[in-house]
Amino acid sequence: MRSVIAGLALAFIILYLWPSVAERVSTHRSTVAVTPSAPVSYADAVDRAAPSVVSIYTKTVELQPVSPRLQKILGSPYIARSRADMGSGVLVSEDGYILTNNHVISQVQNISVGLWDGRFAAAQVVGSDPETDLAVLKIDLDGLPAAPLATDAKVRVGDVVLAIGNAFGLSHTVTMGIVSATGRNDLRSVLYEDFIQTDAAINAGNSGGALINYRGEVIGINTRNLGQAQGAQNIGFAIPIKMARDVMQQIIDYGSVRRGWLGALFSDLPLSLQTDGSAMRRGIQVRDVTSGGPAWTAGIRAGDVLLSIDGGEVDDARALLLAIAQRKPGTRVALKVRRSTGVFETYATLIQQPPLR
């Protein structure tokens, strides 16, 4: 008790003789209390991006088999039925190019696009890339707002993001969340995966819409979620805008995507324990090599372990598949390989990826 009383008395004397101390403490507390850690509204970001997000409506005529009794009445074993579906897209240029998902427009006969300002237009398919689930559409209208695409590819876990799209037919629905993970490549939904994972709600109809940052820049094209059927909640995925933009430009320039191909199949090695107790893998297993292909010509054979490409270590087969595909045909790559006889270095010149179907 005597110590407490002595301490209070000392504090009173200090504040009485040097009042500036109290002012500094008060000012510091005030500054900390009123400094905002995040925007109180993302309306400006939405205003910047939403006009470039479009609603996509498709119609498909399907022939469905009928019962033998109805077949006698109709005179045909099939009956034509119309199926309507929907999705979203992002206007990426003022002359009407639209990025969307391949699964939104695949095998449909009619595509209509609804704009922010209430206009509608018929859309033509410029091209598609099932391997990344991307497609490019074109509409012919004046005064089209191009989306602000993020030029800085850096996306961090924890960044605030907003998803904009035609959720359940409710055009320009905006949902908010954060980036939950980056570089997701193990969903096995398409061949080339490098997804941004987010907990911003991505519902039916959001496919092909925009994932934006707090500045209103498009950082990804929303593509899918895991869905409640799998017991998932708030687990959605978007294709990074850099990948989407590269695919789009090749579709516009060439009508298809030109990818490098090494002519080998790979699989992950088992994890091994290090001296510090951590688990890691070094290299990936060469499972198969196409005779006469770039890898075969470079001297690589099944059973080898690929350690690096162009000086960068590899430990993920699907990540390597994407890295090779993103290089242009004709690119010469340096490879470091381990075999039972030792480690050697070689070079391979990538060729155009052959049709996968």
Residue, then its C-alpha position, 0 to 999 in steps of 0.5 A: m500500500r505504501s508503494v502504491i501511494a508513493g507511486l501515485a504521489l510521484a506521478f502527480i508531482i511529475l505531471y504537475l511540474w512537467p505538464s507537457v508529458a501529459e499532453r504527449v501521452s494524450t496526443h499519442r492515445s488520440t492518434v492511435a485511436v482515430t487512425p483507420s486501419a482499412p477503408v470504411s467503404y469500398a464503394d469507390a472500388v465498385d464504382r470503378a470496376a462494376p460498369s465493365v462487368v457484364s451478365i451473360y445469358t445463354k440458350t442451348v437446344e438439346l435433343q432428348p430421347v423420348s419414350p417409345r409411346l411418345q416416339k410413335i406420336l411424334g414420329s421421332p426418337y427425340i424431342a428438342r428442348s431449350r435450356a437457358d443458363m447464365g454467367s458473367g464476363v469482364l469487358v477488357s477493351e473499349d472495342g468489345y472484347i470480353l473475358t469469361n469462363n469456357h464452361v459458361i459458353s461451351q456448346v451453346q447456340n445463343i449468347s446474349v450480354g447484358l451491360w451495366d447501363g441496361r443495353f443488351a447485345a448478341a456476342q460472338v465467340v472469338g475463341s476458348d481455352p478449355e485447359t484454363d477454362l477461359a474464353v473470349l467473346k466480342i460484342d459490337l457496341d459504342g461507349l464500352p467501359a474497359a475494366p482496369l486490370a491490375t498490372d501488379a501481379k502481387v496478391r497476398v493472403g489476407d488482401v481484401v477482395l470483392a467479387i462482382g457478377n451475375a449471381f443467380g441472375l442478380s446482375h452486378t451482385v457484389t460480395m466481399g472477402i479476403v484472399s485465402a490462398t494463392g497458387r492453388n494447383d491441385l483441384r484437378s478441375v482444368l489442366y493448367e491451374d494457378f488459382i487465387q482462393t477467396d472466401a468472397a461468395i462466388n455463387a452460380g452465375n458468378s463464373g467469368g466475373a471479376l475479382i477486384n482489389y480495394r482499388g477497383e482493379v481486376i486481379g482475377i476471373n472468378t471461375r468456381n467454388l467447391g460447393q455445399a455438396q462437398g461440405a465447403q463454405n466460402i471456398g471459391f477460386a479465381i484465375p489470376i488476371k495475368m494468366a487470363r490476359d495472356v490467354m486472351q491475347q493469344i486467342i485474339d492474335y492466333g485463335s488459340v493458345r500456343r504453349g511450350w511442350l517438353g514431351a515428358l510426364f512427371s509425378d511428385l516424389p514422396l516427402s523426405l525428412q530433413t536433419d532439422g525434422s522438416a519435410m521437403r522434396r527435391g526434384i520431380q520424377v520423370r514418369d514417361v518420355t515421348s520418343g523423339g520429343p524435346a526431352w528425349t532429344a535432351g537425353i532425359r529418360a523415364g526414371d530420371v529426377l528433374l532437379s531444376i529448370d533454368g536454374g530454378e529448383v522444382d518440387d511440384a509436377r503441376a507447377l512445372l507443367l504450368a511453367i513449361a506451358q507458359r514458355k513459348p514454343g522455340t524456347r531453349v531451357a536448361l535442365k538439371v537431372r539426377r540419374s543413378t549414375g549421377v547428376f548432369e545438365t542438359y538443354a531442351t528446345l520446347i515445341q508447340q504443345p500438340p492437341l490434347r484431345 
